[in-house]
Amino acid sequence: MKYAIIIPDGAADEPQDELNGRTPIEAAHTPAMDALASAGVVARACHTPASLPAGSEVGNMSLLGYDPLANFTGRAPIEAAAQGIELAPEDWAIRCNLVTVEDQTMRDFTADHISTEEATELLTAAQEELGGEGLEFVPGVSYRNLLLWRGSQREAPFTMDLRATPPHDLTDQSVLDDFPRGPGCKVLNDLMTATIKLFADHPVNKKRIAEGKLPATNVWLWGIGRAPKLQPFAEAYGPRGAMITAVDLLRGMASLVGWPCIEVPGATGYTDTDYAAKGRYAIEALNSTQNPVDLICVHVEAPDEASHEGDCAAKVKAIEEIDRHVVAPLAESLQSGGDWRMMISPDHPTFLSTKTHTHGHVPVILAGTGIEADEFTSYGDTNAANSNLAFSEGWQAMKWFIGKESKGRQERQGEL
């Protein structure tokens, strides 16, 4: 059996007035997804328990079959795993975004999509002025970076509330109102404040301003946690998997479950990503004889990025590009071989109206060998909401998909 999982990050949404009351998934032209929905089942799953953040760090852990209530320890440790950073039991990892804050308002949570080279220069300056003695600023990709607090070298004052609002949930909002906006820890807030002065006259920002770009005004610290321990996917579920993604969070998740990451040229983690290349590399991975895998997971960040920007047209286009260049060729390749199954599922809803992640169910397609068709002939949020197959604990959907829980059609008569 060959398996494919497609994650259109943040694609789930509300009905939109500009789409005549349809959601972006429903408005998008998605013949490949609709064909799979018609041949298989449309379900819904909640990957973000109400007690945890409604973000990709929780949603993707659940989507890959791991109970986040039992396993989630924070976002930053997952991204540390992506860079091969080992965390001792007493160490903490902290997400360190570069952002643009103007008049105490989150103007841009990406610092105008700052380049990796520019971000590295700024974090090098932060390390020289503010780091040391167990405090490490670690450059990542673009605005997505890390701060490591080595507990064996420097006692961590993290005994208080560590909640912190992700910067992408603060777009166009005040960074001061309604605790907790920043981390509930004075030493981390002091570090954030210190970078404001440090970055203000930095050559990187002077050059960006001269070029008409937004400056990176400071770091934003959030996603604090210690290293999680996840059972390897092959031990838990059987198939040998691999991940295709352009973001460190999913690279880290793959590393933690024992999957290699397949790097795809042109994959950007944004709406300009090379969708077709992701599709080609996914097919090659499943057909490889040198490094064979049973399961390929393709994560596409583009719908989520469009949502954060409140760009409805871009979100619809991203979903259409995923259908055309990832789902269609991959489904055709799978169907030309032996037994196969495909799952398509966002990790969480990201509402265009709020530009933020939110809790709630997402629409899921489950199709392939041994899966009997239900009454739905298209993919969409509304059909999923009316489906009898619902996973209130989203991580349980993986068991159904892999076939570890195959109870027949009666299973679809109620929530699992």
C-alpha positions in Angstrom: 0.0 0.0 0.0 1.2 3.5 -0.9 -0.1 6.5 1.0 -0.1 10.3 0.4 -1.1 13.0 2.7 -1.7 16.6 1.4 -1.8 19.4 3.9 -3.1 22.7 2.5 -2.2 24.7 5.6 -5.0 26.9 6.9 -7.2 26.3 3.9 -10.4 25.8 6.0 -12.4 29.0 6.4 -15.8 30.7 6.8 -18.2 31.5 4.0 -17.1 34.7 2.3 -19.4 37.5 1.0 -17.1 38.1 -2.0 -17.4 34.4 -2.9 -21.2 34.5 -2.8 -21.4 32.8 0.5 -18.9 30.0 -0.3 -15.7 29.2 1.5 -12.4 29.5 -0.3 -12.2 25.7 -0.8 -15.8 25.6 -2.2 -15.1 28.6 -4.5 -11.8 27.1 -5.8 -11.8 25.0 -9.0 -10.6 21.7 -7.7 -11.5 18.9 -10.0 -8.9 16.5 -8.6 -10.0 17.0 -5.0 -13.7 16.7 -6.0 -13.0 13.4 -7.9 -11.3 12.0 -4.8 -14.2 13.2 -2.6 -16.6 11.5 -5.0 -14.7 8.2 -5.0 -14.0 8.3 -1.2 -15.4 10.0 1.8 -15.6 13.6 3.1 -15.1 13.9 6.8 -14.2 16.5 9.4 -11.6 16.5 12.1 -10.6 18.9 14.9 -6.8 18.9 15.2 -6.7 21.8 17.7 -8.0 21.0 21.2 -9.5 24.1 22.9 -7.0 24.0 25.7 -4.0 24.3 23.3 -3.0 27.0 20.7 -5.0 26.9 17.4 -1.8 26.8 15.4 0.2 24.6 13.0 2.4 23.3 15.8 -0.7 21.6 17.4 -2.7 21.0 14.3 0.1 19.1 12.4 1.0 17.0 15.4 -2.6 15.8 15.5 -2.9 15.4 11.7 0.2 13.1 11.7 -1.5 10.9 14.3 -0.1 12.1 17.7 -2.4 13.2 20.5 -1.3 16.8 21.2 -2.8 16.8 24.7 -0.3 14.1 25.5 2.7 15.1 23.4 2.7 18.9 22.8 5.4 20.8 24.7 5.6 24.0 22.6 6.3 25.2 19.1 9.9 26.2 19.3 11.3 22.8 20.3 9.8 21.3 17.2 11.6 23.9 15.0 14.8 23.2 16.9 14.5 19.6 15.8 14.4 20.8 12.2 17.8 22.3 12.6 19.2 19.2 14.3 19.5 21.1 17.6 19.5 18.8 20.6 17.8 20.0 23.7 18.9 18.7 27.1 16.0 18.1 29.6 16.7 21.5 31.3 16.9 23.5 28.0 14.2 25.7 26.5 13.6 26.6 22.9 11.8 29.9 22.1 10.5 31.0 18.7 12.2 34.3 17.8 10.4 36.1 15.0 11.6 39.2 13.4 8.6 41.6 13.2 7.7 45.2 12.3 5.9 47.0 15.1 4.8 50.6 14.5 3.0 52.8 17.0 2.6 49.7 19.2 0.7 47.9 16.4 1.8 44.7 14.6 2.4 46.1 11.2 4.0 43.0 9.7 4.7 39.7 11.4 7.3 38.8 8.7 9.2 42.1 8.8 8.2 42.5 5.2 9.4 39.0 4.4 13.0 39.8 5.5 15.6 37.7 3.7 17.5 34.9 5.5 20.8 36.8 5.0 19.4 40.0 6.6 17.9 38.1 9.5 21.2 36.4 10.1 23.0 39.7 10.4 20.4 41.1 12.8 20.5 37.9 15.0 24.3 37.9 14.9 24.2 41.5 16.4 21.7 40.3 19.0 24.0 37.4 20.0 27.0 39.7 20.3 25.1 42.3 22.4 22.5 40.2 24.3 23.5 36.6 24.1 26.1 34.4 25.8 26.1 32.5 29.1 23.6 29.9 27.8 21.6 32.3 25.6 21.8 31.6 21.9 20.1 33.4 19.0 19.9 30.9 16.2 19.1 32.1 12.6 16.6 30.1 10.7 14.7 31.0 7.5 13.6 34.6 6.9 11.7 35.9 9.8 11.4 32.5 11.5 14.3 32.0 14.0 15.0 30.6 17.4 16.3 31.6 20.8 17.8 28.8 22.9 18.0 29.0 26.7 20.5 26.4 27.9 19.4 25.6 31.4 22.6 23.9 32.4 24.5 27.2 31.9 21.9 29.8 32.9 19.0 29.3 35.3 15.8 29.8 33.4 13.3 32.0 35.2 10.4 30.3 33.5 8.2 29.4 36.5 5.5 31.9 35.6 2.9 32.1 32.8 4.7 31.3 29.5 1.7 32.0 27.2 2.5 34.4 24.4 0.4 35.4 21.4 1.9 34.4 18.1 2.7 37.5 16.1 0.7 36.3 13.1 -2.4 36.4 15.3 -1.7 40.1 16.0 -1.7 41.5 12.5 -3.0 45.1 12.6 -3.7 44.8 16.3 -2.1 46.4 19.4 0.8 44.5 20.9 -0.1 46.0 24.4 -3.7 45.2 25.0 -5.3 42.1 26.5 -2.6 40.0 28.3 -0.9 37.9 27.2 0.4 39.5 24.1 4.1 39.0 24.7 5.5 36.3 26.9 4.5 36.3 30.6 8.1 36.5 31.7 9.9 39.7 32.4 13.3 38.6 31.3 12.0 37.7 27.8 10.0 40.9 27.5 13.2 42.8 28.5 15.1 41.0 25.7 12.4 41.9 23.2 12.6 45.6 24.3 16.4 45.5 24.1 16.3 44.5 20.4 14.3 47.6 19.6 17.3 49.9 20.3 19.8 47.5 18.9 18.0 47.1 15.5 17.0 50.8 15.1 20.3 52.0 13.6 21.5 48.7 12.2 22.8 48.8 8.6 20.3 46.1 7.6 17.3 48.2 8.6 18.8 51.4 7.1 19.2 49.7 3.8 15.7 48.2 3.9 14.2 51.6 4.6 16.2 53.2 1.8 14.8 50.5 -0.5 11.2 51.2 0.6 10.9 48.1 2.7 9.7 47.8 6.2 12.4 47.4 8.9 12.7 44.6 11.4 12.0 46.6 14.5 12.5 43.9 17.1 12.3 40.2 17.9 9.0 38.6 19.1 9.5 35.7 21.5 6.8 33.0 21.8 6.2 29.2 21.4 8.3 28.4 24.5 8.9 24.8 25.4 11.1 21.8 26.1 11.9 18.9 23.8 9.0 16.5 23.1 9.4 12.7 22.7 7.3 11.2 19.9 7.1 7.5 19.0 8.5 6.9 15.5 5.7 6.9 13.0 6.8 3.5 11.5 6.5 2.0 15.0 3.2 3.6 15.7 1.5 3.1 12.3 3.7 0.9 10.1 4.4 2.8 6.8 7.8 4.4 6.2 7.2 8.1 5.6 8.9 11.2 4.2 8.0 14.9 4.3 8.0 17.6 1.7 7.7 21.1 3.1 9.3 24.6 3.0 8.9 25.5 6.7 11.0 24.5 9.7 8.0 23.5 11.8 7.1 20.6 9.5 10.7 19.7 9.1 11.0 19.5 12.8 7.9 17.4 13.1 9.2 15.0 10.5 12.5 14.7 12.3 10.7 13.9 15.6 8.7 11.1 14.0 11.6 9.6 12.1 10.9 10.9 8.6 13.5 12.3 6.2 12.7 15.6 4.6 12.9 15.9 0.9 14.1 19.4 -0.1 12.4 20.8 -3.2 14.0 23.6 -5.2 11.6 26.5 -5.5 9.6 25.6 -2.4 9.3 28.9 -0.5 6.7 28.5 2.2 4.7 31.3 0.6 2.2 31.8 -2.3 5.0 32.0 -4.8 6.1 28.4 -4.1 6.7 25.9 -6.9 3.7 23.7 -6.5 4.5 21.6 -9.6 8.0 20.8 -8.2 6.4 19.6 -4.9 4.1 17.3 -6.9 7.0 15.9 -9.0 9.2 15.2 -6.0 6.3 13.5 -4.2 5.8 11.1 -7.1 9.5 10.4 -7.3 9.7 9.7 -3.6 6.9 7.1 -3.8 8.4 5.5 -6.9 12.0 5.5 -5.8 13.9 2.2 -5.6 17.0 3.7 -3.9 15.2 5.3 -0.9 11.8 3.7 -0.9 9.0 5.1 1.2 5.4 3.9 1.7 4.0 7.3 2.6 4.7 10.8 1.3 3.4 13.9 3.1 3.2 17.2 1.2 2.7 20.3 3.2 1.9 23.6 1.5 1.9 26.8 3.5 0.5 29.1 0.8 -3.2 29.1 1.9 -2.3 30.0 5.4 0.0 32.9 4.3 -2.8 34.3 2.1 -5.2 34.1 5.1 -2.8 36.0 7.3 -2.7 38.7 4.6 -6.5 38.8 4.3 -6.2 38.0 0.6 -9.2 36.0 -0.4 -8.2 35.8 -4.1 -4.7 34.6 -3.3 -6.2 31.9 -1.0 -8.5 30.6 -3.6 -5.7 30.5 -6.1 -3.3 28.7 -3.8 -6.0 26.0 -3.2 -6.4 25.7 -7.0 -2.6 25.4 -7.5 -2.4 22.6 -4.9 -5.2 20.8 -6.7 -3.7 21.2 -10.2 0.0 20.6 -9.5 0.1 18.4 -6.4 -3.2 16.5 -5.9 -3.9 15.7 -9.6 -0.6 14.3 -10.6 -0.1 12.5 -7.4 -3.5 10.9 -7.5 -2.9 9.8 -11.1 0.4 8.2 -10.2 -1.0 6.4 -7.2 -4.0 5.1 -9.2 -1.7 3.7 -11.9 0.1 1.4 -9.4 -1.2 -1.0 -6.8 -3.1 -0.4 -3.6 -3.2 3.3 -2.5 -4.8 5.8 -0.1 -4.8 9.6 0.0 -5.8 12.0 2.7 -6.3 15.7 2.2 -6.7 17.8 5.3 -5.8 21.3 6.5 -4.2 21.4 10.0 -6.6 24.2 11.3 -8.9 26.9 10.0 -7.3 30.3 9.3 -10.0 32.9 8.9 -9.6 35.7 6.3 -11.8 37.9 8.4 -9.5 37.8 11.4 -6.2 36.9 9.6 -5.6 34.4 12.4 -5.7 30.7 13.2 -8.7 29.5 15.0 -10.0 26.3 16.7 -12.5 24.1 14.9 -13.0 21.3 12.5 -11.4 21.1 9.1 -12.7 19.3 6.0 -11.0 16.0 5.2 -10.9 13.7 2.2 -10.1 10.0 2.7 -9.9 8.0 -0.6 -8.4 4.9 -2.0 -8.2 1.2 -1.8 -10.8 -0.2 0.6 -12.6 3.1 1.3 -16.2 3.0 0.2 -17.7 6.1 -1.3 -20.2 8.2 0.6 -22.9 10.5 -0.7 -20.7 13.6 -1.3 -19.3 14.4 -4.7 -17.2 17.4 -3.9 -14.8 18.7 -1.3 -15.8 21.5 0.9 -16.3 22.9 4.4 -20.1 22.6 4.2 -20.1 18.9 3.1 -17.7 18.1 5.8 -19.9 19.8 8.4 -22.8 17.6 7.2 -20.8 14.4 7.2 -21.4 11.6 9.7 -17.7 10.8 9.8 -16.2 13.1 12.4 -13.0 12.9 14.4 -13.5 15.2 17.5 -10.0 14.1 18.5 -8.3 14.7 15.1 -5.3 12.5 15.7 -7.5 9.5 15.6 -8.1 10.1 11.9 -4.7 8.6 11.1 -5.7 5.2 12.5 -8.7 5.2 10.2 -6.6 6.4 7.2 -3.8 3.8 7.7 -6.4 1.1 8.3 -5.6 0.2 11.9 -9.2 0.8 12.8 -11.4 -0.5 10.0 -14.9 -1.1 11.4 -16.8 -0.7 8.2 -19.5 1.7 7.1 -21.3 1.7 10.5 -18.3 3.6 11.9 -19.5 6.6 10.0 -22.8 6.8 11.8 -21.5 8.9 14.6 -18.5 10.8 16.1 -15.5 8.8 16.9 
